[in-house]
């Protein structure tokens, strides 16, 4: 890598994902990089400073993902106007992109593994785990589904995101990762079809009832 600051962040994150944030020392990070602690401190004040910059990079990466797919970057309650014109086709493309981001992007996948490892050891890590990988994504999908006028939006959001979460875990341990991607995409299409079939069935029942 050409940028020492970025290299420090990535190497640190790799170590955090492997051994856990608390277990890794600044000396260990410096040793992995082949530099002195003094040289590292010229870029970051402490291990916590490194971690804070990792979080900032993740926030930026999340923002770039949503922006590139014309998806809202804030919760619906904070910016309802950004949820007014949403396409389910765009949402599906965004979901596939996010799966690739969390599994194939070195920085994002290492961050996910770190949070998975540390969630039971540290209250802050548990909160971040929920924000990035569990309750946060479910709440976001629920907002999107509500804006698309889906009935039982929370239930459908849980169903949808549970599939993504399951395949994250499948991908990590798979020998044939391309096969897991194909299985994920197949499952995603099936869920999309079921969502629309259910919505159409509800609309037909409402129409039938109103016509009586």
LINJO-V904224 format. One record per residue. N is the residue number from 1. RES is the residue in one small letter. SS is DSSP state (alpha for helix, beta for strand, coil for the rest). Layout:
BEGIN
{{N/RES/SS} {N/RES/SS}}
END
This chain:
BEGIN
{{1/x/coil} {2/x/coil} {3/x/coil} {4/x/alpha} {5/x/alpha} {6/x/alpha} {7/x/alpha} {8/x/alpha} {9/x/alpha} {10/x/alpha} {11/x/alpha} {12/x/alpha} {13/x/alpha} {14/x/alpha} {15/x/alpha} {16/x/alpha} {17/x/alpha} {18/x/alpha} {19/x/alpha} {20/x/coil} {21/x/coil} {22/x/coil} {23/x/coil} {24/x/coil} {25/x/coil} {26/x/alpha} {27/x/alpha} {28/x/alpha} {29/x/alpha} {30/x/alpha} {31/x/alpha} {32/x/alpha} {33/x/alpha} {34/x/coil} {35/x/coil} {36/x/coil} {37/x/alpha} {38/x/alpha} {39/x/alpha} {40/x/alpha} {41/x/alpha} {42/x/coil} {43/x/coil} {44/x/coil} {45/x/coil} {46/x/coil} {47/x/alpha} {48/x/alpha} {49/x/alpha} {50/x/alpha} {51/x/alpha} {52/x/alpha} {53/x/alpha} {54/x/alpha} {55/x/alpha} {56/x/alpha} {57/x/alpha} {58/x/alpha} {59/x/alpha} {60/x/alpha} {61/x/alpha} {62/x/alpha} {63/x/alpha} {64/x/alpha} {65/x/alpha} {66/x/alpha} {67/x/alpha} {68/x/alpha} {69/x/coil} {70/x/coil} {71/x/coil} {72/x/coil} {73/x/coil} {74/x/coil} {75/x/coil} {76/x/coil} {77/x/coil} {78/x/coil} {79/x/coil} {80/x/alpha} {81/x/alpha} {82/x/alpha} {83/x/alpha} {84/x/coil} {85/x/coil} {86/x/coil} {87/x/coil} {88/x/alpha} {89/x/alpha} {90/x/alpha} {91/x/alpha} {92/x/alpha} {93/x/alpha} {94/x/alpha} {95/x/alpha} {96/x/alpha} {97/x/alpha} {98/x/alpha} {99/x/alpha} {100/x/alpha} {101/x/alpha} {102/x/alpha} {103/x/alpha} {104/x/alpha} {105/x/coil} {106/x/alpha} {107/x/alpha} {108/x/alpha} {109/x/alpha} {110/x/alpha} {111/x/alpha} {112/x/alpha} {113/x/alpha} {114/x/alpha} {115/x/alpha} {116/x/alpha} {117/x/alpha} {118/x/alpha} {119/x/coil} {120/x/coil} {121/x/coil} {122/x/coil} {123/x/alpha} {124/x/alpha} {125/x/alpha} {126/x/alpha} {127/x/alpha} {128/x/alpha} {129/x/alpha} {130/x/alpha} {131/x/alpha} {132/x/alpha} {133/x/alpha} {134/x/coil} {135/x/alpha} {136/x/alpha} {137/x/alpha} {138/x/alpha} {139/x/alpha} {140/x/alpha} {141/x/alpha} {142/x/alpha} {143/x/alpha} {144/x/alpha} {145/x/alpha} {146/x/alpha} {147/x/alpha} {148/x/coil} {149/x/coil} {150/x/coil} {151/x/coil} {152/x/coil} {153/x/alpha} {154/x/alpha} {155/x/alpha} {156/x/alpha} {157/x/alpha} {158/x/alpha} {159/x/alpha} {160/x/alpha} {161/x/alpha} {162/x/alpha} {163/x/alpha} {164/x/alpha} {165/x/alpha} {166/x/alpha} {167/x/alpha} {168/x/alpha} {169/x/alpha} {170/x/alpha} {171/x/alpha} {172/x/alpha} {173/x/alpha} {174/x/coil} {175/x/coil} {176/x/coil} {177/x/alpha} {178/x/alpha} {179/x/alpha} {180/x/alpha} {181/x/alpha} {182/x/alpha} {183/x/alpha} {184/x/alpha} {185/x/alpha} {186/x/alpha} {187/x/alpha} {188/x/alpha} {189/x/alpha} {190/x/alpha} {191/x/alpha} {192/x/alpha} {193/x/alpha} {194/x/alpha} {195/x/alpha} {196/x/alpha} {197/x/alpha} {198/x/alpha} {199/x/alpha} {200/x/alpha} {201/x/alpha} {202/x/alpha} {203/x/alpha} {204/x/alpha} {205/x/alpha} {206/x/alpha} {207/x/alpha} {208/x/alpha} {209/x/alpha} {210/x/alpha} {211/x/alpha} {212/x/coil}}
END
